[in-house]
């Protein structure tokens, strides 16, 4: 997933989705992946807090107080001659002074999105949900988002009848519509194309909840989007 979103560590290219977006809760349109930076800071601050509290149950805290701080505090300790790891720990202490916990609590949240209900469920296939997530965000690498001299941006699926874009692929494209017709005939898939954004809104309202049939329709919808893109 890292290489797909950010082209890998050894190649240049634009990221499809920002890390901030990825780390948002699913209800806010993210993947709910925890920020490694915040987790690391939280774990270090937990140890700092134990030092500040002079935790009597911790042998490590007792050692730090006696052999490292030597009756000083983390605020007055001179880190010039301290080991590298200790310097990092003391540096993190500045986050407490800056009111990190308060700032995190007061940080504005993104608005909830209804379409997050389309992701997941009993029949979910992660790679299908992932492509659907990118499609809803409009972050797939469609031709209309590419800029290069003499680039043919026409859709190859329908013989170049229109420019390839998210709204065209899902499901203005004649090829995509034929796929839907076959699907509707085979499994009675309840679908009426209204335009991509309206389709997503309708599906997220219609197929919500844990009902087995709704979960199957959500998985089927994700597989259609994945199949057209892949």
N, C-alpha and C positions, 0 to 999 in steps of 0.2 A: 504494500500500500504506500509506503514511503516513497519508493521509486516512481510509482504511478502519479502521485500527487506533486512531487517536487523534482522529478526527472533524475533522482539519484544524486549522490555526493560528488560524482566525477564529471557531470555534464552540466552545461549551462541551460537555462530555460526558465520560463515563468511558472510559478506555482499555480496549480489549478485552484486551490483553496488555501486561505491563510491558516496558520496554526491556531490563531485565536478562534476562528470559525470551527475548526475541528474539535477544539476543547470545550465548546459550548455544550450545555445539556441538550439532550435530544429534543426536549420540548421547545428549545429555542433555535432549532435548526442545525445543531451540531451532531457530532458522533458520540459525545459524552466521554471522550478520552481525557483522562486527567493530565493536567499540565505537569510535566516532569520538573520544571523549575519550581513551581509552587509546592509540589510534594517534597522536593529536596529542602526548600526553605522551611517548610513546616516541621520536618524531622529534625533539622538542626536547631530550630527555635525551641522545640520540645526539650532538647538537651540543655539549651541555655536556661530555660525556665527551671529545670531541675537544679541547676547551679544556683540560680537566684533564690530558690526556695531552700537551698542547702539540704537537699533530700537526704535524710539520715539512713535510708534503706539502700542507697547506692554507694558501692565501694568506689566507683569511678568518680563520683562527685566529691567524696571525701579526699581522694587523691588529688583532684584538681584544686580544691580549696587549700590543701596543705602544701603541695609541691609546685603548683603552677601559679595560682593567684597570690598565695602567701599573704593573706589578710588584706588583699586588694579586692576590688570588684571588677566585673567585666567592663564597667564604664571607665575605670581609671587605669586599667592594665596597659602597660607599654608593650606593644606587640613587635617592636623593632627586632628583638633577638629571639622571638618565639618561632617555633616550627611553622611550616607552611599551613598545615591543617588547622593549627590553632589561630593563625591569622585569619583564615577563612571564617572560622567560627565567630571570632570577635567582630569581623566585618558584618556578619549577619545580624549582630546585636543592634546595629543601627536601624534595622527594620522595626524593632520594638520602639525605638525613639520616634520613628516616623509615623507610628500608629498604623502598622501594617494591618492588624486585625480589624481596626475601625475602618480603614480604607477599603478592605475587601468586603466588609459587611455593607458599606454604603455604596459600593460600586454599582452603577445602574445595570440592570439585567436587560437583555434583548427581549423583545416581545415574543410571546408564545406563538408557535406556528401550528396550524391544524394538521398540516400534511405529515407531521412526524408520526402520526398514527398509521401511516401506510408502511412504515418500516418495522420489521420484526413480526413475530407471530409464530404459530406452531409449525408452519411450513416454510419458514424463511430460509433463503439461501443467501449467505452473507455477500457474495460477489454481486448478486442481483440487486440486493438492497443498496449496496454501495454505489452502483451505477445509477440507480433510481435517485439516490440522494444527490449525486452530482447533476443529474438531469433537472431535478426540481430547482436546484440552485442556479441552473444555467451555466454550469462550469465544465461541461464536456467540450472537447476540442473540436467543435463544429467549424465548417469552412468559413462561416461568417465572422468567426472570432480570430481568424488567421490573417496576417498581413504580410504579403510577399509579392514581389513584382510578377506579373503574368500568371498569377495563381487562378486556376479555374475553380470557382467556388460553387459550381452547380452540383446538385445532388446526384450521385452516381446510382442510387437505388431506383430512381424513377426516370433515368435517362436524361438527366440535366434539365428537367422542366422548370426547376426553381432553385434558388440558392439554398444550400444546406444550412439549416439553423435548427435550434431546439424545437421551435413551434412547427417547422416544416416536417422534421423527422417524426414528431409525436403529435398529431397523426394526420397532417395535411398531405404528406407524401402518398402517392398512389400505391406504392409498394407496401407501405405501412398499413394503409386502409385495406388492402387485399388480405394482409395477414390477419387483421381484425375480423374480416368477414369469415375467413376459414375458421378462426377460433370461435366465433359466435355460433357458427353452424355445428361445430364439434362438441362444445361443452355448454352451449347456451349462456355465453358470457354476456351479462347485461351491460351493454355499452352503447353510448351515443356520443359521438365526437362533438365537442363544443368549442374546441380551442385548447391548447396545452394547459394554460393556467387554470381555465375553468374545469378541465378534465381532472386535474390534480385536486382542486377544491371539492368537486363533486365526489370523487372517489374517497377522499379523506373523511367526508361526512357520511357517506353511504356505507362504507365497509369498516366502520370502527367497532371496537369491542372484541370480545374473545370468542364470539360465536364461530363455530367451525367453518361454516360456509364463508363468512366474511374474511377469516384468516386465509382461506383458500383463494378467494378473489384477490386479496392483497398480494399474495405470493405470485399469482398469475399475472397481475398487472406489472409487478417488478420484473418478471421473466420476459414479458413482451418488450418492455423498454430495453432490457439487457440484450435480448435477441436482435432487435433492430440495430442497436449500437454496435454490438460485437460482430 
